[in-house]
Amino acid sequence: MAKREQVLKKTSIGGQALIEGIMMRGPEKTAMAVRHVSGEIVTEEWPTSGSKRAKFWKLPLIRGIYNFVDSMYFGYKCLMRSAELSGLEDEEETAGKGGAAAAPSAGVAGEAEAAGAPAAFPADAAQPEGAPAASQPAAGTAVRQEPPAPAPAAADTPAGPAPSEAGCAEKKGEKPAGFLSQFGMTLLMVASAVLGVVLAVGLFIYLPSLLFNLLMKIPAMGMFNNQIWRAVFEGVLRIALFVGYLAAVSLMKDIRRVFQYHGAEHKCIFCYEKGLPLTVENVRRQIRFHPRCGTSFMILMLIVGIVVSMFIPIEVPILRTLVKLLTIPVIVGIGYELIKWAGRSDSLAVRIISAPGLWVQRLTTKEPDDSMIEVAITALNRVIPEDPEADRL
């Protein structure tokens, strides 16, 4: 079991690893910092979506469902945006033409301005009173500074990614160039997402139920043919598939870098929770396993799913799959409350339920380098509230 870090303040600030970057969500602001291929750190900032939502969506169990959907939606947008800001799309286009990667200066600046992106966080900028100071970037690292942008027009709605087709003719009533190809690409992405959901449901829900029914046809296995053993078999198989998938993708070079940024995010939050100045040296010394990690949340949901499945008497795989899909909101709500509890408490019970998630984080977090830590510090400094008590968990 991983050793729990002793912290002075348990913060509600959380984050997500992106492509060459990190997104941090605070109680008031959300920011993403991305390392461009040029070496500079590009940042964007928005008001935290849902911070002023109705009280109903803040009720226990209900808040977990809201936050899960909101995090999935906003996290996906940030992931796609980070692919643009990191220069990944430019590299792919240039590679397709057989040329060298273009310098990012004007292109990325234009995209950031078009998106209404705020200024990048300068290393020597003054911090809110009581907030830790940012570390100085490594030699040769530029940090872009742009004018602040207005908030999004729609309340509680984060600004979407900026269009990357700079210089497109915008005549009234005239469709932009490449409209058909863009429409086709959108359809392809939608079809891919739908196919991914279908495959996930089939692999993680339908297949375990089907395999259990096949095993129960073996005479020697008849003694295990009950709801409890069915739920345990299905749940353990789902966890094994999930862990196996993580282990497989962690071998990919690009995914490994994302997992390194994931480790930088955890280390940075631990440093902040301990009340230490946010410097590369202080962050580097922290551990990379955090009890409020999304990986731990997924493992908790899989474990809660085992308990919920014990109360589903249906044995037909298709019908059982449909019913289990309907129980997902309940599982998400319970899992969210457990992960919040794990973040607040250091009791023995919390250590026990947190242990599986912390173990799996050995796959989903890797030790970051100093440049990744700088990105994490930049993102975190942008979301620390002026009131030191505003972000307590």
C-alpha positions in Angstrom: 0.0 0.0 0.0 1.4 3.4 -1.0 2.3 5.7 1.9 -0.1 8.6 2.3 1.5 12.0 2.2 1.0 14.2 5.2 -0.5 17.5 4.0 -1.4 20.7 5.7 -4.4 21.5 3.4 -6.6 19.2 1.4 -7.5 21.1 -1.7 -10.4 20.7 -4.1 -8.2 21.6 -7.1 -7.8 18.7 -9.5 -6.3 18.2 -12.9 -6.0 16.2 -16.1 -3.0 15.2 -18.2 -3.2 16.4 -21.8 -1.0 16.1 -24.9 2.2 17.8 -23.8 0.3 19.7 -21.1 -1.9 19.7 -18.1 -5.3 21.1 -17.3 -6.1 22.3 -13.7 -9.6 23.0 -12.4 -10.0 25.3 -9.4 -13.1 26.5 -7.6 -13.2 29.7 -9.7 -10.9 29.2 -12.7 -9.8 26.5 -15.0 -6.5 26.7 -16.9 -4.5 24.6 -19.3 -0.8 24.9 -19.9 0.8 23.2 -22.9 4.4 22.9 -24.0 4.7 23.8 -27.6 7.3 22.2 -29.9 9.2 25.5 -29.8 9.8 25.1 -26.1 7.4 27.9 -24.8 4.5 27.3 -22.5 1.1 28.3 -24.0 -1.7 28.8 -21.5 -5.5 29.3 -21.8 -7.9 30.1 -19.0 -11.7 29.9 -18.4 -14.1 30.4 -15.5 -14.7 27.0 -13.9 -17.9 25.6 -15.5 -20.7 24.6 -13.1 -19.3 26.7 -10.2 -22.6 28.6 -10.0 -24.9 25.6 -10.8 -28.2 25.1 -9.0 -28.2 23.6 -5.5 -29.9 20.4 -6.8 -26.7 19.6 -8.7 -24.6 20.0 -5.6 -26.5 17.4 -3.5 -24.6 14.2 -2.5 -24.7 11.5 -5.2 -26.3 14.0 -7.7 -23.1 16.1 -7.7 -21.1 13.1 -8.7 -23.1 12.5 -11.9 -22.9 16.2 -12.8 -19.2 16.4 -12.2 -18.5 13.2 -14.1 -20.3 14.3 -17.2 -18.9 17.8 -17.0 -15.4 16.5 -16.6 -15.7 14.1 -19.5 -17.0 16.8 -21.8 -14.6 19.6 -20.8 -11.6 17.2 -20.5 -12.2 16.0 -24.1 -12.3 19.6 -25.4 -9.0 20.4 -23.5 -7.4 17.3 -24.9 -8.3 18.3 -28.5 -7.1 21.8 -27.9 -3.8 20.6 -26.4 -3.2 18.7 -29.7 -3.4 22.1 -31.5 -1.3 24.1 -29.0 1.4 21.5 -28.7 2.0 21.6 -32.5 1.0 18.0 -33.0 -1.4 18.8 -35.8 1.1 21.1 -37.5 3.7 18.3 -37.3 1.3 15.8 -38.8 0.4 18.1 -41.7 4.0 19.0 -42.3 5.1 15.3 -42.2 2.4 14.5 -44.7 3.9 17.1 -47.1 7.4 15.9 -46.5 8.6 19.2 -45.0 10.1 20.2 -41.7 7.9 21.3 -38.8 7.1 25.0 -39.1 7.9 27.6 -36.5 4.9 28.1 -34.2 5.1 31.8 -33.5 2.4 33.6 -35.6 0.2 30.5 -36.1 -0.3 29.6 -32.5 -0.6 33.2 -31.4 -3.4 33.7 -34.0 -5.2 30.7 -32.7 -5.0 31.8 -29.1 -6.3 35.2 -30.0 -9.1 33.8 -32.1 -10.2 31.5 -29.2 -10.3 34.4 -26.8 -7.4 32.8 -24.9 -6.0 34.6 -21.9 -2.4 35.4 -21.3 0.2 32.8 -20.7 1.5 32.9 -17.1 4.7 34.9 -17.1 7.3 33.5 -14.7 7.8 36.9 -12.9 4.1 37.8 -12.6 2.7 38.8 -9.2 0.8 36.0 -7.5 -2.5 36.3 -5.5 -1.7 37.0 -1.8 -1.0 33.8 0.0 -0.5 31.8 -3.2 2.9 30.0 -3.8 5.2 31.7 -6.3 5.8 30.1 -9.7 9.2 28.5 -10.5 11.4 30.1 -13.2 11.4 28.2 -16.5 14.4 26.3 -17.6 17.0 27.9 -19.7 15.8 28.3 -23.3 12.1 28.1 -22.3 9.9 31.0 -23.4 6.6 31.7 -21.8 4.1 33.5 -24.1 2.3 36.5 -22.7 -0.9 37.6 -24.4 -3.6 40.1 -23.4 -6.4 38.7 -21.2 -9.5 37.6 -22.9 -13.2 38.1 -22.1 -15.2 35.4 -20.4 -17.3 33.1 -22.7 -20.7 34.5 -23.7 -22.8 31.6 -22.4 -22.8 31.2 -18.6 -20.9 28.2 -17.2 -19.9 27.2 -20.7 -16.1 26.9 -21.4 -14.7 28.5 -24.4 -14.3 26.0 -27.3 -11.2 25.4 -29.3 -10.3 28.1 -31.8 -10.6 27.4 -35.5 -7.2 26.5 -37.0 -8.0 27.6 -40.5 -6.5 31.1 -40.3 -7.2 33.4 -43.3 -10.4 31.6 -44.4 -12.7 33.8 -46.4 -15.8 34.7 -44.3 -18.3 36.0 -46.8 -21.8 36.2 -45.7 -23.9 33.2 -46.9 -20.8 31.5 -48.3 -19.5 28.2 -46.8 -15.9 28.1 -45.8 -13.3 26.3 -48.0 -13.1 22.6 -47.2 -16.6 22.5 -45.8 -17.4 19.0 -47.2 -14.1 17.6 -45.9 -14.7 19.1 -42.5 -18.2 17.7 -42.4 -16.9 14.3 -43.4 -14.3 14.4 -40.7 -16.9 15.3 -38.1 -19.1 12.4 -39.2 -16.0 10.1 -39.0 -15.3 11.3 -35.4 -18.9 10.8 -34.4 -18.9 7.3 -35.9 -15.6 6.5 -34.2 -17.0 7.6 -30.8 -20.2 5.6 -31.2 -18.2 2.5 -32.2 -15.9 3.0 -29.3 -18.8 3.1 -26.9 -20.4 0.0 -28.4 -17.1 -1.9 -28.1 -16.6 -0.8 -24.5 -20.1 -1.9 -23.5 -19.6 -5.2 -25.3 -16.2 -5.9 -23.8 -16.7 -4.7 -20.3 -20.4 -5.5 -19.6 -21.8 -8.0 -22.2 -18.8 -10.3 -22.5 -18.3 -11.0 -18.7 -22.0 -11.9 -18.4 -21.9 -14.1 -21.5 -18.7 -15.9 -20.2 -20.3 -16.6 -16.8 -23.3 -18.2 -18.5 -21.0 -20.4 -20.6 -19.1 -21.4 -17.5 -22.3 -22.3 -15.6 -23.0 -25.0 -18.3 -20.0 -27.0 -17.0 -21.5 -29.4 -14.4 -18.7 -28.9 -11.9 -19.4 -25.1 -11.8 -23.1 -25.4 -10.9 -22.4 -24.6 -7.2 -21.3 -21.1 -8.2 -24.5 -20.3 -10.1 -25.9 -17.5 -8.0 -26.1 -13.7 -8.0 -23.2 -13.1 -5.7 -20.7 -15.2 -7.6 -21.9 -13.9 -10.9 -21.3 -10.3 -9.7 -17.9 -11.1 -8.4 -16.8 -13.0 -11.6 -18.0 -10.2 -13.8 -16.5 -7.5 -11.7 -13.1 -9.1 -11.3 -13.0 -9.8 -15.1 -13.8 -6.1 -15.8 -11.0 -5.0 -13.5 -8.6 -7.4 -15.1 -9.5 -6.1 -18.6 -9.2 -2.5 -17.5 -5.8 -3.0 -15.9 -4.6 -5.0 -18.9 -5.7 -2.2 -21.2 -3.8 0.4 -19.1 -0.7 -1.8 -19.0 -0.8 -2.3 -22.8 -1.2 1.4 -23.7 1.4 2.5 -21.2 4.0 0.8 -23.5 3.3 3.3 -26.2 5.8 6.2 -26.3 3.2 9.0 -26.7 0.9 7.6 -24.0 3.8 7.3 -21.7 4.5 11.0 -22.0 0.9 11.7 -21.1 1.3 9.5 -18.0 4.5 11.5 -17.1 2.4 14.7 -17.2 -0.1 12.9 -15.1 2.6 12.3 -12.5 3.7 15.9 -12.7 0.1 17.0 -12.0 -0.1 14.8 -8.8 3.3 15.9 -7.6 2.4 19.6 -8.1 -0.9 19.2 -6.1 0.9 17.4 -3.3 3.4 20.2 -3.1 0.6 22.8 -2.9 -1.2 20.8 -0.3 1.9 20.7 1.9 2.1 24.5 1.7 5.5 24.5 0.0 6.6 27.0 -2.6 5.8 25.7 -6.1 9.3 25.2 -7.4 10.6 22.5 -9.6 12.8 21.2 -6.8 10.0 21.0 -4.3 7.6 19.4 -6.7 10.1 16.8 -7.9 10.4 15.5 -4.3 6.7 14.6 -4.0 5.2 11.2 -4.7 3.1 10.7 -7.8 0.2 8.7 -6.3 -2.8 10.7 -5.2 -6.0 9.4 -3.6 -8.3 11.7 -5.6 -6.9 10.5 -9.0 -9.3 9.7 -11.9 -7.7 6.2 -12.0 -8.7 5.6 -8.4 -12.2 6.8 -9.3 -12.5 4.3 -12.1 -11.3 1.5 -9.9 -13.8 2.5 -7.2 -16.6 2.5 -9.7 -15.7 -1.0 -10.8 -15.7 -2.2 -7.2 -19.0 -0.5 -6.5 -20.3 -2.0 -9.6 -19.7 -5.5 -8.2 -21.9 -4.7 -5.2 -24.6 -3.2 -7.3 -24.6 -6.2 -9.6 -25.4 -8.5 -6.7 -28.9 -7.0 -6.7 -29.6 -7.6 -10.3 -31.2 -11.1 -10.7 -31.3 -11.0 -14.6 -29.2 -13.7 -16.2 -29.8 -13.0 -20.0 -26.7 -11.2 -21.1 -28.4 -8.6 -23.3 -31.1 -7.7 -20.7 -28.5 -7.7 -18.0 -26.3 -5.4 -20.0 -29.2 -2.9 -20.5 -30.1 -2.9 -16.8 -26.4 -2.4 -15.8 -26.2 0.5 -18.1 -29.1 2.1 -16.3 -27.3 1.7 -13.0 -24.3 3.6 -14.1 -25.5 7.0 -12.7 -25.9 5.3 -9.3 -22.4 3.8 -9.5 -20.9 7.1 -10.5 -22.7 9.0 -7.7 -21.4 6.5 -5.1 -17.9 6.4 -6.5 -17.7 10.2 -6.5 -18.6 10.4 -2.8 -16.1 7.7 -2.0 -13.3 9.5 -3.8 -14.2 12.8 -2.1 -14.0 10.9 1.2 -10.7 9.4 0.3 -9.3 12.9 -0.4 -10.5 14.3 3.0 -9.7 11.4 5.4 -6.7 9.3 6.4 -8.6 6.6 8.3 -7.9 2.9 8.0 -11.1 2.4 6.0 -10.1 5.0 3.5 -6.7 3.6 3.1 -8.2 0.2 2.3 -10.6 1.4 -0.3 -7.9 3.7 -1.8 -5.3 1.0 -2.0 -6.4 -0.6 -5.3 -6.5 2.7 -7.1 -3.1 3.8 -5.8 -1.7 0.5 -7.0 -3.1 1.0 -10.5 -1.6 4.5 -10.6 1.8 2.8 -10.9 0.6 2.2 -14.5 -1.1 5.6 -15.2 1.5 7.9 -13.7 5.2 8.0 -14.5 8.0 10.1 -13.2 8.1 13.5 -15.0 11.0 15.5 -16.2 11.6 19.1 -15.0 10.0 20.6 -18.1 6.8 18.7 -17.4 6.9 19.9 -13.8 7.2 23.5 -15.0 4.0 23.1 -17.1 2.2 21.7 -14.1 3.3 24.6 -11.9 2.2 27.1 -14.6 -1.3 25.6 -14.8 -1.8 25.3 -11.0 -0.7 28.9 -10.4 -3.4 30.1 -12.7 -6.3 28.5 -10.7 -5.2 29.1 -7.1 -7.9 31.4 -5.6 -7.1 34.7 -3.9 -9.0 33.4 -0.8 -6.8 30.6 0.7 -9.9 28.9 2.1 -11.9 29.0 -1.1 -10.4 25.8 -2.5 -10.6 23.6 0.6 -11.9 20.1 -0.1 
